[in-house]
Amino acid sequence: MSNERVIAKWLTKDTEKGKKAKPVGGDRVTVGVRVRPMLGTPDGEGAMAKEAVAGQSGCNTVAINDGKTKKKEYPYDYVFTNNQYEIYDCIGKDMLRESFNGYNVCLFAYGQTGSGKTYTVQGLPGAGLPSDRKLEIENEGILPRLIKDLFNVVEEMLEDDSNLNIKVTMSLVEVYNEKVRDLLPQSVLQKGQEPPSLDIIQTPDKKIEVLGLTKHTVLSAERVRQLLSQANKNRQVAETKMNECSSRSHTIIQLYLVQQYETPALHNKDCESCITIVDLAGSERQSKTEAQGSAFNEAKHINKSLLQLGMALNSFSSKGQTQHVPLRDSKLTRLLSESFGGNSKTWMLATVAPSLYNWSESVSTLNYASNAKFITNHAKQNRLERAMEMKDLKERNKHLEEQLDLMKKKTEMLKTQIASLQKENDTLAGTAQPLDSARLIKEERTKLLSLKNQLSTELDMLHNEEEIVSARPEKALTAWPADSHETANNTFIGRAKVSLKNIIEQSSKFFELPLSNESGINKGDNATLMIKIYPVDAKGAPVTSAPPSTLLGQRVDFVVHIISAANIPEDYSRKVYCKYVYKWAEKDTYKTNDSIGINPEFDFRKRFAFSKMNVGLVEYFRSDNVITFEVIGV
């Protein structure tokens, strides 16, 4: 099954609204509006509880009527009234599909406090977690549904193509009182401790990044849900008269998707993308929320940042203002600058309350959403350049050019020698006896042939550079050579061993190895190392090999890929690396780059080749202790 068929299997729209939806032309921002049902309080009392805003899902319009002014209708790309799954089917599936195609995508939810933004994005507390209760499944928001389908597609694509590697990482920040804070920091926050404020920078390639932001590698939807739950505990929320669980900050969730092929091909394109989901804090009126003290100060910052964002939307709009909008004046607009007019496909989902009590806020939100319809982005596929590979190829090319210049010089020298010998041969042919002349000519031809063979051999060596690891299975593994700092008391050492039998027989590729604590400290007993070992052909492409008993006399190549470690003791996570040796060649130690954190990533690959398998090697591949790994943390 191709990647396109896998995506079609999981991301084809199956609601009537989704099937009938027409694609938005170009890179224009797609706008949807959700009108929540009447709830009573806080929708006002008496005459103020009258329904003044009505969503018309069938024709994708919102009708407003306050009984005083003329009735008005607002058209949008989508109008939703109640169904959570329908919103995901129309918006979330399109976002995922574009993300797998290498485009950055963004969804941001906007509306007054209490209008249902967080419910639409995340669902009710508990929704999205494994459960048999139908109510919780129906209340899942866009985010938990998107996460489940993301990993469904990733899992099936990896099963379908062994040449493909997919990496998913996650970060989560909040903008609170104009401070950017990491909601998933490496270090655990103490009760009542606020996360530190982080700086926003622009990278040399013009990307906006948060300096010091933690990015977590995630391998399953369950892990993402755990991180979301952890982040929600650190997020700023408070009770107001309008909402008993009001967001006091803007939350930005980002999932980074990297797709790389181990063997390059014309139809295999490495790409990366970023899925951004923004849950904006709701606009507030102090007269309705009755916010006091710190809550009032929070509301001022919220409304100011939303005002800046509204001005930015107007400036990016094709019918907007012409004056310059300083995006740097607000942390929120600077973080979202790529989502409006930049390298992203963007969806806006506005939420409104239907009652007359919320009339002014609802009209403001609908105008906000209408302006967003005129924003055009400039999304592009994010192709990955294999930087290290290009560097190696350039260095190799430079070396070959130098060798070629040397060969040209040798060729000129040989031509000079040939001309001299030819001249000498002509002289001898005129003076020597016939037998002597024939003998001399034969000797000179032998010399020329020898020089020609030497030149040919040197040229062949230039085109056949390949690392072949010599096999010495008869040697026993001696004591591990320790670095100078590895014997100190402040070092964590975790050791694991693995055989090559399963790899050669293709019964498994991935290993999650428990690390035995060799350092004598009372931490790190649940540390693990994630590796992948797989056979390749002579060109480096993954293959399915036969069992070792059929490999006598054959060439064997394989790759050791050290992916990451987990649960390294925090006190020993300032510098973490992994090294490993082979039983037959313990003097050759291979070491990854240094990493940091309790869950360090290494992404270190090394290819090994055996030019000819003998009986000793075949039996050795069956043994239990072929490769020994050590993870070092200081």
C-alpha positions as CSV (number, residue, x, y, z in Angstrom):
1,M,0.0,0.0,0.0
2,S,1.5,3.4,-1.0
3,N,1.6,6.4,1.3
4,E,-1.2,8.1,-0.6
5,R,-3.5,5.1,-0.1
6,V,-2.7,5.0,3.6
7,I,-3.6,8.7,3.9
8,A,-6.7,8.2,2.0
9,K,-7.7,5.2,4.2
10,W,-7.6,7.3,7.4
11,L,-8.3,10.8,6.2
12,T,-11.1,10.6,3.7
13,K,-14.1,12.7,4.8
14,D,-17.2,10.7,5.7
15,T,-19.7,13.2,7.0
16,E,-22.2,14.8,4.6
17,K,-20.8,18.2,5.3
18,G,-17.3,17.1,4.7
19,K,-18.1,15.3,1.5
20,K,-19.9,18.4,0.1
21,A,-17.2,20.8,1.1
22,K,-15.4,22.6,-1.8
23,P,-11.7,23.2,-1.6
24,V,-10.7,26.7,-0.7
25,G,-8.9,28.3,-3.7
26,G,-5.2,29.0,-3.4
27,D,-3.6,29.5,0.0
28,R,-6.5,31.6,1.5
29,V,-7.2,31.1,5.2
30,T,-10.2,28.7,5.6
31,V,-12.7,30.1,8.1
32,G,-15.3,28.2,10.1
33,V,-17.7,29.4,12.8
34,R,-19.3,27.4,15.5
35,V,-22.5,28.7,17.3
36,R,-22.9,26.9,20.6
37,P,-26.4,26.1,21.9
38,M,-28.2,28.3,24.4
39,L,-27.1,27.3,28.0
40,G,-29.1,29.7,30.2
41,T,-26.7,31.4,32.6
42,P,-24.3,33.0,31.6
43,D,-26.5,33.7,28.5
44,G,-28.4,36.3,30.6
45,E,-31.8,36.4,32.1
46,G,-35.2,37.5,30.9
47,A,-35.1,39.5,27.7
48,M,-31.3,39.3,27.5
49,A,-31.6,35.5,27.3
50,K,-33.2,35.8,23.8
51,E,-31.5,34.0,21.0
52,A,-30.0,36.6,18.7
53,V,-27.4,34.6,16.7
54,A,-28.3,31.5,14.7
55,G,-26.0,29.2,12.9
56,Q,-27.4,27.8,9.6
57,S,-25.2,24.8,8.9
58,G,-26.8,23.8,5.7
59,C,-25.9,26.9,3.8
60,N,-22.8,27.8,5.9
61,T,-24.1,31.2,7.1
62,V,-24.7,32.9,10.5
63,A,-27.8,35.0,10.9
64,I,-27.9,37.8,13.5
65,N,-31.0,39.7,14.7
66,D,-31.2,41.9,17.8
67,G,-34.8,43.0,17.2
68,K,-33.7,46.6,16.6
69,T,-31.4,46.7,13.6
70,K,-31.8,45.0,10.2
71,K,-31.2,41.2,10.2
72,K,-27.8,40.3,8.7
73,E,-26.2,37.1,7.4
74,Y,-22.4,36.3,7.4
75,P,-21.2,33.6,4.9
76,Y,-18.2,31.4,5.8
77,D,-16.5,28.3,4.5
78,Y,-18.1,26.3,7.3
79,V,-20.8,26.9,9.9
80,F,-21.2,24.3,12.7
81,T,-23.8,24.0,15.4
82,N,-23.3,21.0,17.6
83,N,-21.4,17.9,16.2
84,Q,-17.8,17.6,17.4
85,Y,-16.8,14.9,14.9
86,E,-18.2,17.0,12.0
87,I,-15.8,19.8,12.8
88,Y,-12.8,17.4,12.9
89,D,-13.9,15.8,9.6
90,C,-14.1,19.1,7.8
91,I,-11.0,20.7,9.3
92,G,-8.7,18.3,11.1
93,K,-8.5,15.7,8.3
94,D,-7.5,18.4,5.8
95,M,-4.8,19.7,8.2
96,L,-3.3,16.2,8.7
97,R,-3.3,15.4,4.9
98,E,-1.4,18.7,4.1
99,S,1.0,18.0,7.0
100,F,2.0,14.6,5.6
101,N,2.5,16.3,2.2
102,G,5.2,18.5,3.8
103,Y,3.2,21.7,4.5
104,N,3.0,23.7,7.7
105,V,-0.6,23.9,9.0
106,C,-2.2,26.0,11.7
107,L,-5.6,26.1,13.4
108,F,-6.5,28.9,15.8
109,A,-9.7,29.1,17.8
110,Y,-11.0,32.6,18.6
111,G,-14.1,33.9,20.6
112,Q,-15.2,35.5,23.7
113,T,-14.8,33.7,27.0
114,G,-17.3,31.0,27.6
115,S,-18.2,30.5,23.9
116,G,-16.7,27.0,23.6
117,K,-13.2,27.4,22.2
118,T,-11.4,25.0,24.5
119,Y,-14.2,22.5,24.3
120,T,-14.1,22.6,20.5
121,V,-10.3,22.1,20.4
122,Q,-9.7,19.7,23.4
123,G,-13.2,18.4,24.4
124,L,-14.4,17.9,27.9
125,P,-11.9,16.8,30.6
126,G,-11.4,13.1,30.0
127,A,-12.7,13.2,26.5
128,G,-10.2,11.5,24.1
129,L,-8.9,9.1,26.8
130,P,-9.5,5.4,26.3
131,S,-13.1,4.8,27.5
132,D,-16.2,2.8,26.7
133,R,-18.5,5.7,27.6
134,K,-20.2,7.0,24.5
135,L,-20.5,10.5,26.0
136,E,-16.8,11.0,26.3
137,I,-16.1,9.8,22.8
138,E,-18.7,12.2,21.4
139,N,-17.1,15.1,23.3
140,E,-13.6,14.5,21.9
141,G,-12.3,17.8,20.4
142,I,-10.3,18.3,17.3
143,L,-6.9,17.8,19.0
144,P,-7.4,14.3,20.5
145,R,-9.0,13.1,17.2
146,L,-6.2,14.5,15.2
147,I,-3.6,12.9,17.4
148,K,-5.2,9.4,17.1
149,D,-5.3,9.6,13.3
150,L,-1.8,11.0,13.1
151,F,-0.3,8.0,14.8
152,N,-2.7,5.6,12.9
153,V,-1.2,6.9,9.6
154,V,2.4,6.9,10.9
155,E,2.1,3.3,12.1
156,E,0.7,2.0,8.9
157,M,3.1,4.0,6.7
158,L,6.1,2.5,8.6
159,E,4.7,-1.0,8.3
160,D,4.2,-0.5,4.6
161,D,7.7,1.0,3.8
162,S,10.7,-0.3,5.8
163,N,12.9,2.4,4.0
164,L,10.9,5.2,5.7
165,N,11.6,6.8,9.1
166,I,9.1,9.2,10.8
167,K,9.8,11.3,13.8
168,V,7.2,13.2,15.8
169,T,8.1,15.8,18.4
170,M,5.9,18.1,20.5
171,S,6.1,21.4,22.3
172,L,3.6,23.5,24.2
173,V,3.8,27.1,25.3
174,E,1.5,29.7,26.7
175,V,1.5,33.5,26.4
176,Y,0.6,34.8,29.8
177,N,0.7,38.5,30.6
178,E,3.0,39.0,27.6
179,K,5.4,36.3,28.9
180,V,6.2,33.2,26.8
181,R,6.4,30.1,29.1
182,D,7.2,26.4,28.4
183,L,4.3,24.3,29.8
184,L,6.4,21.1,29.3
185,P,9.8,22.0,30.8
186,Q,12.5,19.3,31.3
187,S,12.7,20.0,35.0
188,V,9.6,19.3,37.1
189,L,8.0,22.4,38.5
190,Q,7.4,22.6,42.3
191,K,3.9,23.4,43.5
192,G,3.2,27.1,43.1
193,Q,6.4,27.6,41.0
194,E,5.9,29.5,37.8
195,P,7.7,28.5,34.6
196,P,10.5,30.9,33.5
197,S,9.8,33.5,30.8
198,L,11.5,32.6,27.4
199,D,12.8,34.8,24.6
200,I,11.6,34.7,21.0
201,I,14.3,34.8,18.3
202,Q,14.5,34.8,14.5
203,T,16.9,32.1,13.1
204,P,19.2,32.8,10.2
205,D,16.7,31.2,7.8
206,K,14.0,33.6,9.0
207,K,12.1,31.2,11.2
208,I,10.6,32.3,14.5
209,E,11.6,30.1,17.5
210,V,11.3,30.2,21.2
211,L,14.8,30.1,22.8
212,G,15.1,27.2,25.3
213,L,11.8,25.6,24.4
214,T,11.6,21.8,25.2
215,K,10.7,19.5,22.4
216,H,9.6,16.0,23.4
217,T,9.9,13.0,21.1
218,V,6.5,11.2,21.1
219,L,6.0,7.6,19.9
220,S,2.3,7.2,20.5
221,A,-1.0,9.0,20.9
222,E,-1.1,8.0,24.6
223,R,2.2,9.8,25.2
224,V,0.8,13.0,23.7
225,R,-2.2,12.7,25.9
226,Q,0.1,12.3,29.0
227,L,2.0,15.5,28.0
228,L,-1.2,17.4,27.4
229,S,-2.4,16.4,30.8
230,Q,0.9,17.5,32.4
231,A,0.7,20.9,30.5
232,N,-2.8,21.6,31.6
233,K,-1.7,21.3,35.2
234,N,0.8,24.1,34.5
235,R,-1.6,26.3,32.5
236,Q,-3.1,29.5,33.9
237,V,-6.9,29.1,34.4
238,A,-9.3,30.8,36.8
239,E,-13.0,31.1,37.5
240,T,-14.9,34.2,36.3
241,K,-18.6,35.0,36.3
242,M,-18.7,34.2,32.6
243,N,-16.8,30.9,32.8
244,E,-15.9,28.6,35.7
245,C,-12.8,27.4,34.0
246,S,-11.6,30.4,32.0
247,S,-8.3,30.3,30.1
248,R,-6.0,33.2,31.4
249,S,-3.4,32.7,28.7
250,H,-3.1,31.9,25.0
251,T,-1.9,28.3,24.4
252,I,0.1,27.2,21.4
253,I,0.5,23.4,20.8
254,Q,3.0,22.3,18.1
255,L,3.6,18.8,16.6
256,Y,6.7,18.5,14.4
257,L,6.6,15.8,11.8
258,V,9.8,14.7,10.0
259,Q,9.7,12.0,7.2
260,Q,13.1,10.7,6.0
261,Y,14.0,7.8,3.7
262,E,17.1,5.8,4.4
263,T,17.8,5.2,0.7
264,P,17.2,8.3,-1.5
265,A,15.2,7.8,-4.6
266,L,13.4,10.0,-7.2
267,H,10.0,9.2,-5.8
268,N,11.1,9.4,-2.1
269,K,11.3,13.0,-0.9
270,D,12.4,13.8,2.7
271,C,10.2,16.5,4.2
272,E,9.2,18.1,7.5
273,S,6.1,20.0,8.7
274,C,4.7,21.7,11.8
275,I,1.1,21.3,13.0
276,T,0.2,24.3,15.1
277,I,-3.0,24.5,17.2
278,V,-3.7,27.8,19.0
279,D,-6.3,28.0,21.8
280,L,-6.7,31.8,22.3
281,A,-7.9,33.1,25.6
282,G,-11.3,34.7,25.3
283,S,-11.9,38.4,25.0
284,E,-13.5,39.8,28.2
285,R,-15.6,42.7,29.5
286,Q,-14.9,43.5,33.1
287,S,-18.6,44.5,33.6
288,K,-19.6,40.9,32.8
289,T,-16.7,38.8,34.2
290,E,-16.4,41.0,37.3
291,A,-12.7,40.3,37.3
292,Q,-10.7,41.9,40.1
293,G,-7.1,42.2,41.1
294,S,-4.7,39.8,39.2
295,A,-7.7,38.5,37.1
296,F,-8.4,42.1,35.9
297,N,-4.7,42.6,35.0
298,E,-4.8,39.3,33.1
299,A,-7.9,40.4,31.2
300,K,-6.1,43.7,30.1
301,H,-3.2,41.7,28.7
302,I,-5.5,39.2,26.9
303,N,-7.6,42.0,25.3
304,K,-4.5,43.9,24.3
305,S,-2.9,40.9,22.5
306,L,-6.2,40.1,20.8
307,L,-6.4,43.7,19.6
308,Q,-2.9,43.5,18.1
309,L,-3.8,40.2,16.5
310,G,-6.9,41.8,15.0
311,M,-4.9,44.7,13.6
312,A,-2.5,42.2,12.1
313,L,-5.3,40.3,10.4
314,N,-6.6,43.5,8.9
315,S,-3.1,44.3,7.5
316,F,-2.6,40.8,6.1
317,S,-6.1,40.9,4.5
318,S,-6.3,41.8,0.8
319,K,-8.8,44.6,1.7
320,G,-6.9,45.6,4.8
321,Q,-5.1,48.7,5.9
322,T,-1.9,49.9,4.2
323,Q,0.0,51.0,7.3
324,H,2.7,48.8,8.9
325,V,1.6,46.7,11.9
326,P,4.5,46.2,14.4
327,L,4.3,42.4,15.0
328,R,7.0,42.7,17.6
329,D,4.7,44.7,19.9
330,S,2.9,41.6,20.9
331,K,4.4,38.1,21.7
332,L,1.3,36.5,20.3
333,T,1.4,38.1,16.9
334,R,5.2,37.4,16.6
335,L,4.7,33.7,17.4
336,L,1.8,33.5,14.8
337,S,3.5,35.6,12.1
338,E,4.1,32.6,9.8
339,S,0.5,31.5,10.2
340,F,-0.9,34.7,8.5
341,G,0.7,35.6,5.2
342,G,3.6,33.3,5.7
343,N,4.6,29.7,5.1
344,S,1.5,27.9,6.4
345,K,-1.9,26.6,5.4
346,T,-4.2,28.2,8.1
347,W,-7.7,27.4,9.4
348,M,-9.6,29.8,11.7
349,L,-12.4,28.5,13.9
350,A,-14.4,31.3,15.6
351,T,-16.9,30.4,18.4
352,V,-19.9,32.6,19.4
353,A,-22.6,32.5,22.0
354,P,-26.1,32.9,20.6
355,S,-27.8,35.0,23.3
356,L,-28.7,38.7,23.0
357,Y,-26.7,39.1,26.3
358,N,-23.5,38.5,24.3
359,W,-24.6,40.5,21.2
360,S,-21.7,42.9,20.9
361,E,-19.0,40.2,21.6
362,S,-20.6,37.9,19.0
363,V,-20.8,40.6,16.3
364,S,-17.1,41.5,17.0
365,T,-16.1,37.9,16.6
366,L,-18.0,37.5,13.4
367,N,-16.4,40.6,11.9
368,Y,-13.0,39.2,13.1
369,A,-13.7,36.0,11.2
370,S,-14.9,37.8,8.1
371,N,-11.6,39.7,7.8
372,A,-9.6,36.4,8.1
373,K,-11.3,35.2,4.9
374,F,-9.3,37.7,2.9
375,I,-5.9,36.6,4.1
376,T,-3.7,34.8,1.6
377,N,-0.7,32.8,2.8
378,H,2.4,31.5,0.8
379,A,2.7,27.9,1.9
380,K,5.4,25.8,0.4
381,Q,6.5,22.2,0.8
382,N,9.3,21.9,3.3
383,R,11.9,19.7,1.7
384,L,14.7,18.5,3.9
385,E,18.3,18.9,2.7
386,R,20.6,16.2,4.0
387,A,23.1,18.7,5.3
388,M,25.7,16.2,6.6
389,E,25.4,14.0,3.6
390,M,25.9,17.0,1.3
391,K,29.0,18.1,3.3
392,D,30.4,14.6,3.0
393,L,29.8,14.5,-0.7
394,K,31.4,17.8,-1.3
395,E,34.5,16.8,0.7
396,R,34.6,13.5,-1.2
397,N,34.2,15.4,-4.5
398,K,37.1,17.7,-3.6
399,H,39.3,14.8,-2.7
400,L,38.5,13.1,-6.1
401,E,39.2,16.2,-8.0
402,E,42.6,16.5,-6.3
403,Q,43.3,12.9,-7.2
404,L,42.1,13.5,-10.8
405,D,44.5,16.4,-11.1
406,L,47.3,14.1,-9.8
407,M,46.4,11.5,-12.4
408,K,46.4,14.1,-15.2
409,K,49.9,15.1,-14.1
410,K,51.0,11.4,-14.1
411,T,49.4,10.9,-17.5
412,E,51.4,13.9,-18.9
413,M,54.6,12.4,-17.4
414,L,53.8,9.0,-19.0
415,K,53.2,10.6,-22.4
416,T,56.6,12.3,-22.1
417,Q,58.2,9.0,-21.2
418,I,56.4,7.2,-24.0
419,A,57.6,9.8,-26.5
420,S,61.1,9.5,-25.2
421,L,61.0,5.7,-25.4
422,Q,59.5,5.9,-28.9
423,K,62.3,8.1,-30.0
424,E,64.9,5.8,-28.4
425,N,63.2,2.9,-30.0
426,D,63.4,4.5,-33.4
427,T,67.1,5.1,-32.9
428,L,67.7,1.5,-31.9
429,A,65.7,0.2,-34.8
430,G,68.1,1.8,-37.2
431,T,71.3,0.7,-35.5
432,A,70.7,-2.6,-33.7
433,Q,70.6,-6.1,-35.2
434,P,67.1,-7.4,-35.9
435,L,67.0,-9.8,-32.9
436,D,68.3,-7.1,-30.5
437,S,65.8,-4.5,-31.8
438,A,62.9,-6.9,-31.4
439,R,64.0,-7.7,-27.8
440,L,64.4,-4.0,-26.9
441,I,61.0,-3.2,-28.3
442,K,59.4,-6.0,-26.3
443,E,61.1,-4.8,-23.1
444,E,59.9,-1.2,-23.7
445,R,56.4,-2.4,-24.4
446,T,56.4,-4.4,-21.1
447,K,57.5,-1.2,-19.2
448,L,54.7,0.8,-20.9
449,L,52.1,-1.9,-20.1
450,S,53.3,-2.0,-16.4
451,L,52.9,1.8,-16.2
452,K,49.4,1.6,-17.8
453,N,48.3,-1.1,-15.3
454,Q,49.6,1.0,-12.4
455,L,47.6,4.0,-13.6
456,S,44.5,1.9,-14.1
457,T,44.8,0.4,-10.5
458,E,45.1,3.9,-9.0
459,L,42.0,5.1,-10.9
460,D,40.0,2.0,-9.8
461,M,40.9,2.7,-6.2
462,L,39.4,6.2,-6.5
463,H,36.0,4.7,-7.6
464,N,35.9,1.8,-5.1
465,E,36.3,3.5,-1.7
466,E,34.3,1.5,0.8
467,E,34.7,0.7,4.5
468,I,35.0,-3.0,5.2
469,V,35.1,-4.0,8.8
470,S,37.5,-6.9,9.2
471,A,36.1,-9.8,11.3
472,R,38.1,-11.3,14.1
473,P,35.5,-13.5,15.9
474,E,38.1,-15.5,17.8
475,K,39.0,-12.6,20.1
476,A,37.2,-12.4,23.5
477,L,35.7,-9.2,24.8
478,T,38.1,-7.6,27.3
479,A,37.4,-4.9,29.9
480,W,35.5,-1.9,28.5
481,P,37.9,1.1,27.9
482,A,36.6,3.9,30.2
483,D,36.8,7.6,29.6
484,S,38.5,9.7,32.3
485,H,35.3,11.0,33.7
486,E,33.3,7.7,33.7
487,T,34.8,6.4,36.9
488,A,33.7,9.4,39.0
489,N,30.9,9.1,41.5
490,N,28.8,11.7,39.6
491,T,28.4,9.5,36.5
492,F,25.5,7.3,35.5
493,I,26.5,4.2,33.5
494,G,23.9,1.9,32.0
495,R,24.9,-1.2,30.0
496,A,23.0,-3.4,27.6
497,K,23.9,-6.2,25.2
498,V,22.3,-7.5,22.0
499,S,22.7,-10.3,19.5
500,L,22.6,-10.1,15.7
501,K,20.6,-13.3,15.3
502,N,17.2,-11.7,15.2
503,I,18.4,-9.0,12.8
504,I,19.9,-11.4,10.3
505,E,16.8,-13.7,10.5
506,Q,14.6,-10.6,10.2
507,S,12.5,-11.6,13.2
508,S,12.8,-8.1,14.6
509,K,14.4,-4.7,13.9
510,F,13.6,-2.5,16.8
511,F,14.9,-3.0,20.3
512,E,14.0,-1.2,23.5
513,L,16.9,-2.4,25.8
514,P,16.7,-2.1,29.5
515,L,20.0,-0.6,30.8
516,S,21.6,-2.4,33.7
517,N,22.8,0.1,36.3
518,E,26.6,-0.3,36.4
519,S,27.4,3.0,38.2
520,G,26.4,2.0,41.8
521,I,24.0,4.9,42.2
522,N,20.4,4.4,43.5
523,K,18.8,5.9,40.4
524,G,18.2,4.9,36.7
525,D,17.0,1.4,37.3
526,N,14.2,1.9,34.7
527,A,16.5,3.6,32.1
528,T,16.2,2.2,28.5
529,L,17.9,2.5,25.2
530,M,16.0,2.5,21.8
531,I,18.0,1.1,18.9
532,K,17.3,-0.2,15.4
533,I,19.6,-2.7,13.6
534,Y,18.8,-3.9,10.1
535,P,20.6,-5.5,7.1
536,V,21.2,-3.5,3.9
537,D,22.6,-4.4,0.5
538,A,25.9,-3.2,-0.9
539,K,24.4,0.1,-1.8
540,G,22.9,0.7,1.6
541,A,19.2,-0.2,0.8
542,P,17.3,-2.2,3.5
543,V,16.9,-5.9,2.5
544,T,15.3,-9.1,3.9
545,S,18.2,-11.6,4.4
546,A,18.1,-15.3,4.8
547,P,19.0,-17.1,8.1
548,P,22.8,-17.2,8.8
549,S,23.1,-20.9,7.9
550,T,22.7,-19.9,4.2
551,L,25.2,-17.0,4.3
552,L,28.4,-19.0,4.1
553,G,30.7,-17.2,1.6
554,Q,28.3,-14.3,1.2
555,R,28.7,-10.6,1.9
556,V,26.7,-9.2,4.8
557,D,26.0,-5.5,5.4
558,F,24.0,-4.0,8.3
559,V,23.3,-0.7,10.0
560,V,23.3,0.1,13.7
561,H,21.0,3.0,14.4
562,I,21.1,4.4,18.0
563,I,17.8,6.4,18.3
564,S,17.4,7.6,21.9
565,A,17.4,6.8,25.6
566,A,14.8,7.3,28.2
567,N,14.5,7.8,32.0
568,I,18.1,8.8,32.5
569,P,18.4,10.2,36.1
570,E,17.9,13.9,36.0
571,D,21.0,14.6,38.2
572,Y,23.1,12.9,35.4
573,S,21.4,14.4,32.3
574,R,23.6,17.4,31.7
575,K,25.7,15.5,29.2
576,V,24.5,12.1,27.9
577,Y,26.0,9.9,25.1
578,C,26.1,6.3,24.1
579,K,29.0,4.2,22.9
580,Y,29.3,0.6,21.8
581,V,31.8,-2.1,20.9
582,Y,31.8,-5.5,19.1
583,K,33.0,-8.7,20.8
584,W,35.5,-9.4,17.9
585,A,36.9,-5.8,17.8
586,E,36.8,-4.3,21.3
587,K,39.5,-1.8,20.5
588,D,37.2,0.0,18.0
589,T,34.7,2.0,20.1
590,Y,31.9,3.9,18.4
591,K,30.4,7.0,20.2
592,T,27.4,9.2,19.5
593,N,27.3,12.9,19.8
594,D,26.6,14.4,23.2
595,S,22.9,15.1,24.1
596,I,21.1,16.5,27.2
597,G,18.0,15.7,29.2
598,I,16.4,12.7,30.8
599,N,15.2,11.5,27.4
600,P,18.2,12.3,25.1
601,E,18.1,11.8,21.4
602,F,21.1,10.5,19.5
603,D,20.0,9.6,16.0
604,F,23.5,8.0,15.3
605,R,23.9,5.5,12.4
606,K,26.9,3.4,11.5
607,R,27.1,0.9,8.6
608,F,29.2,-2.3,8.9
609,A,30.2,-4.8,6.1
610,F,31.6,-8.3,6.1
611,S,33.1,-9.2,2.7
612,K,32.8,-12.9,3.2
613,M,31.0,-14.9,5.9
614,N,32.8,-18.0,7.3
615,V,31.6,-20.7,9.7
616,G,33.0,-18.8,12.7
617,L,31.1,-15.6,11.8
618,V,27.8,-17.4,11.2
619,E,28.0,-19.1,14.6
620,Y,29.2,-15.9,16.2
621,F,26.1,-14.1,14.8
622,R,24.0,-16.6,16.7
623,S,25.6,-15.9,20.1
624,D,23.9,-13.8,22.7
625,N,26.6,-11.2,23.2
626,V,27.7,-9.6,20.0
627,I,27.3,-5.8,20.7
628,T,27.6,-4.1,24.1
629,F,26.2,-0.7,24.6
630,E,26.8,1.8,27.4
631,V,24.9,5.0,28.0
632,I,26.9,7.5,30.0
633,G,25.3,10.4,31.9
634,V,27.1,13.1,33.9
